[in-house]
């Protein structure tokens, strides 16, 4: 009996022709909708959930319209979160949209140096702007902060040990888990300290002959308060300089505006983390754009630069060791909250 009903199922082109006459969807969407409808009805008949092989063309036309409609739609952000990753982060300004429209109208000098009349680099267009904004010595743009972190770790510490505080092994939305990111970069994770307390000596004792990087991570979506201690970014960089180990700072959602006076848990800015007294930051900007710049440790910076330096690692004359320790090198007290790499002021 089921075989007779299956034989009476309409042909794809017949059902598609009938459905196409009921709407304005493109042919590819109508054909795909017809195939799905026939496949679903066949499965329902075999499972005993349907008796009739007849399929309404109107249903096919409705599915075709859904397939052909744009996936991205305008929504109202009523969450209270201004930069909402799930809602596309920040809306683009009129000038930014106009610039995109102008560039997308035709060909551009994406990888062509008009001044030299030869092939250029697509990174040149934003490198100078990012260096001007952040104070970094070099920068590269990629899809998001996860990608920036993988590139930075792979360039600085591939097949080497990466030392990170146990309290900074974060997980954020989109399945970004720091231990898995380290594994993708072929780095070897070395945890130091405890969940609530990490001291400078923990980093110092963990450094060995195969140590490639000291990693400092900003906990952007949670806070650890109470009986806590944390090593500041300045201290981590100083330890790296003394032991000739590179340092990298993962800012997460990097900001260009200092909001210290606007909320209790202030976020570190890209400018502060790209300061010569620190190391190379990675950060996620609106519209999921990231940048990272890397400093070598002091003794490596003093070497003669390569004739063709690697794009991911950058020699830096400003990385020379200082005669005294950087500001903020004191260990935080017990009353200091450690919601961010920079400690908050204890309440009076």
C-alpha positions in Angstrom: 0.0 0.0 0.0 2.8 2.4 0.9 4.5 1.6 -2.5 1.4 2.9 -4.3 1.3 6.1 -2.3 5.0 6.7 -2.9 4.5 6.2 -6.6 1.9 9.0 -6.6 4.2 11.6 -5.1 4.6 14.5 -7.6 7.7 15.0 -9.6 10.0 17.8 -8.5 9.7 19.9 -11.6 5.9 19.6 -11.6 5.5 20.7 -8.0 8.1 23.4 -8.5 6.2 24.8 -11.5 2.9 25.0 -9.6 4.6 26.6 -6.6 6.6 29.1 -8.7 3.3 30.5 -10.1 2.1 31.4 -6.6 5.1 33.6 -5.6 8.1 35.6 -6.7 10.9 33.4 -5.3 13.8 32.5 -7.5 13.8 29.2 -9.3 16.6 27.6 -7.1 14.6 28.3 -3.9 11.4 26.8 -5.4 13.1 23.7 -6.6 14.9 23.2 -3.2 11.6 23.7 -1.4 9.9 21.2 -3.7 12.6 18.6 -3.0 12.3 19.0 0.7 8.5 18.8 0.6 8.6 15.5 -1.4 11.4 14.1 0.8 9.4 14.9 4.0 6.2 13.4 2.7 8.0 10.2 1.6 9.5 9.8 5.1 6.1 10.5 6.7 4.3 7.9 4.5 7.0 5.2 5.3 6.6 6.1 9.0 2.9 5.8 8.9 2.4 9.5 9.8 0.8 10.5 6.5 -1.7 8.8 4.1 -2.0 11.2 1.2 0.8 11.8 -1.3 -0.6 15.1 -2.2 1.5 18.2 -1.5 0.0 21.7 -1.5 2.0 24.0 -3.8 1.2 26.9 -1.5 3.3 25.3 1.3 6.2 24.9 -1.1 5.9 28.5 -2.2 6.0 29.6 1.5 9.2 27.5 2.2 10.8 28.9 -1.0 10.2 32.5 0.2 11.9 31.7 3.5 14.9 30.2 1.7 15.3 33.3 -0.5 14.8 35.9 2.2 17.9 37.5 3.8 19.1 35.9 6.9 20.2 39.0 8.7 17.3 41.2 9.9 17.1 44.5 11.7 16.2 44.1 15.4 15.7 46.3 18.4 18.4 46.1 21.1 16.5 46.2 24.4 19.0 44.1 26.3 20.7 47.0 28.0 24.1 45.9 26.5 25.3 48.5 24.1 28.0 46.5 22.4 26.2 43.2 22.1 28.1 40.5 20.3 25.0 38.4 19.4 23.4 41.5 17.9 26.3 42.6 15.8 28.2 44.7 18.3 28.1 48.4 17.4 26.1 49.8 14.5 28.3 51.4 11.9 28.3 55.2 11.5 27.0 56.8 8.4 30.5 57.7 7.3 31.6 54.1 7.7 28.7 52.8 5.7 29.4 55.4 3.0 33.1 54.4 2.9 32.1 50.7 2.4 29.6 51.6 -0.3 32.2 53.7 -2.1 34.9 50.9 -2.0 32.5 48.1 -2.9 31.3 49.9 -6.1 34.4 48.8 -8.0 38.1 47.8 -7.8 40.4 49.1 -5.1 44.1 49.3 -4.2 43.6 46.5 -1.7 47.1 45.0 -2.3 48.6 47.5 -4.6 50.9 50.4 -3.6 49.8 53.3 -5.8 52.8 55.4 -4.8 55.4 52.7 -5.7 53.4 51.2 -8.6 53.9 47.7 -7.3 52.2 45.1 -5.2 51.6 46.1 -1.6 50.1 44.6 1.5 46.4 44.7 2.6 47.6 45.3 6.2 49.1 48.7 5.3 45.8 50.4 5.1 45.0 50.0 8.8 48.4 49.4 10.4 49.3 53.1 10.6 45.9 54.0 12.0 45.9 51.4 14.7 49.5 52.3 15.7 48.4 55.9 16.0 45.3 55.1 18.1 47.0 52.6 20.4 50.6 53.6 20.5 51.7 50.1 19.4 54.7 49.7 17.1 53.0 47.3 14.7 49.5 45.9 14.2 47.6 43.3 12.1 43.8 43.0 11.6 42.0 39.7 11.6 38.5 38.3 12.0 38.2 38.3 15.8 40.1 38.2 19.1 40.2 34.4 19.0 42.0 34.5 15.7 44.3 37.2 16.9 45.1 35.1 20.0 45.9 32.0 17.9 48.1 33.9 15.6 50.0 35.6 18.4 50.5 32.4 20.3 51.6 30.5 17.3 54.1 33.2 16.2 55.6 33.6 19.7 55.4 30.2 21.4 54.7 27.4 18.9 55.8 24.1 20.5 56.9 25.9 23.6 55.5 26.4 27.1 53.0 29.2 27.7 52.7 30.3 31.3 49.3 31.6 32.4 47.6 32.1 35.8 45.1 29.4 36.7 42.6 32.1 37.5 42.8 33.4 33.9 41.9 30.2 32.0 38.7 31.8 30.8 35.8 30.7 28.7 33.6 33.3 26.9 30.7 33.1 24.5 31.1 31.2 21.2 33.0 28.3 22.8 36.2 30.3 23.3 38.1 28.3 25.8 41.7 29.5 26.5 43.2 26.0 27.0 41.8 24.9 23.6 43.1 28.1 21.9 46.6 27.3 23.3 46.3 23.7 21.9 45.3 25.1 18.4 48.4 27.3 18.5 50.6 24.2 19.3 51.6 25.8 22.6 52.1 23.8 25.8 49.9 25.1 28.7 51.6 25.7 32.0 49.3 26.7 34.8 50.6 28.7 37.7 49.1 30.0 41.0 45.6 29.1 42.2 42.2 30.2 41.2 42.1 33.1 43.6 45.7 33.9 44.1 48.7 34.1 41.8 52.0 35.7 42.8 55.0 36.9 40.9 57.1 34.0 42.2 54.7 31.6 40.6 55.6 32.9 37.2 59.3 33.1 38.0 59.4 29.5 39.4 57.6 28.1 36.3 60.1 29.6 33.7 62.3 27.0 32.2 64.5 26.4 29.1 61.4 25.6 27.0 59.3 28.6 28.1 58.2 30.6 25.1 55.7 33.1 26.5 54.1 34.7 29.6 50.4 35.2 28.9 48.3 37.7 30.8 44.5 37.4 30.2 41.8 40.0 31.1 38.8 38.4 32.7 36.2 40.5 30.8 33.0 38.6 31.8 33.4 37.7 35.4 35.2 38.9 38.6 37.1 37.2 41.4 36.7 39.1 44.7 37.6 38.6 48.3 40.8 36.8 49.4 42.6 37.4 46.1 46.0 38.4 44.7 47.0 39.0 41.1 50.2 39.9 39.2 49.7 43.1 37.2 50.5 43.3 33.5 53.5 45.6 34.4 54.9 42.9 36.7 54.5 40.2 34.2 56.3 42.2 31.5 59.1 43.0 34.0 59.5 39.3 34.8 59.7 38.5 31.1 62.3 41.1 30.5 64.5 39.9 33.4 64.2 36.3 32.2 64.3 37.0 28.5 60.8 35.7 27.8 58.2 37.4 25.6 54.9 38.6 27.1 51.5 38.7 25.5 48.3 40.4 26.9 44.9 39.2 25.9 42.5 42.1 26.4 39.4 40.4 25.2 37.0 43.3 24.3 39.7 46.1 24.0 38.6 49.7 24.3 40.0 52.9 23.1 38.2 55.0 25.7 39.2 54.9 29.4 35.9 54.3 31.3 37.6 54.1 34.7 35.4 56.9 36.1 32.2 55.5 34.6 32.0 52.1 36.3 33.6 50.1 39.1 35.0 47.3 36.9 37.0 49.4 34.5 38.2 47.7 31.3 41.9 48.1 30.3 42.3 50.2 27.1 44.3 49.2 24.0 46.5 52.3 24.5 47.5 51.3 28.0 48.3 47.7 27.1 50.3 48.8 24.0 52.5 51.0 26.1 56.2 50.3 25.8 56.3 49.2 29.4 53.9 46.4 28.5 53.7 43.6 25.9 51.7 43.0 22.7 47.9 43.1 23.2 45.2 41.3 21.4 41.7 42.9 21.5 38.3 42.5 20.0 36.7 45.7 18.6 33.2 46.4 17.4 32.2 44.4 14.3 34.5 41.6 15.6 37.7 43.1 14.4 40.9 42.4 16.4 44.4 43.7 16.5 47.6 42.5 18.1 51.1 43.8 18.3 54.0 41.9 19.8 57.2 43.1 21.6 60.2 40.9 22.0 62.0 40.7 25.3 64.7 43.3 25.9 67.8 41.2 25.1 66.3 40.0 21.8 65.4 43.6 20.9 69.0 44.6 21.2 70.1 42.2 18.5 70.7 43.2 14.9 67.3 43.3 13.2 66.6 40.8 10.4 66.9 42.0 6.9 63.3 40.8 6.3 61.6 40.7 9.8 58.8 38.4 10.3 55.4 40.0 10.2 54.2 38.5 13.4 57.1 39.4 15.6 58.5 42.9 15.8 61.8 44.1 17.1 61.4 47.2 19.3 64.0 49.7 20.4 61.7 50.9 23.1 61.7 47.5 24.8 65.1 48.2 26.4 65.1 47.3 30.1 64.4 50.1 32.5 66.7 50.8 35.5 63.8 50.6 37.9 60.6 48.6 38.1 57.5 49.9 36.4 54.8 51.6 38.4 52.2 49.4 40.0 54.7 46.6 40.6 53.7 46.2 44.3 51.7 43.1 45.0 48.0 43.8 45.6 46.7 43.6 49.1 44.1 41.2 50.3 41.4 43.8 50.0 42.1 44.4 46.4 39.5 43.1 44.0 40.9 41.4 40.9 38.1 41.8 38.3 40.5 43.2 35.7 44.3 43.1 35.1 44.4 46.5 36.7 43.4 46.4 40.3 40.4 48.6 41.5 40.7 51.0 44.3 39.7 49.6 47.7 36.7 51.3 49.2 37.5 53.9 51.8 
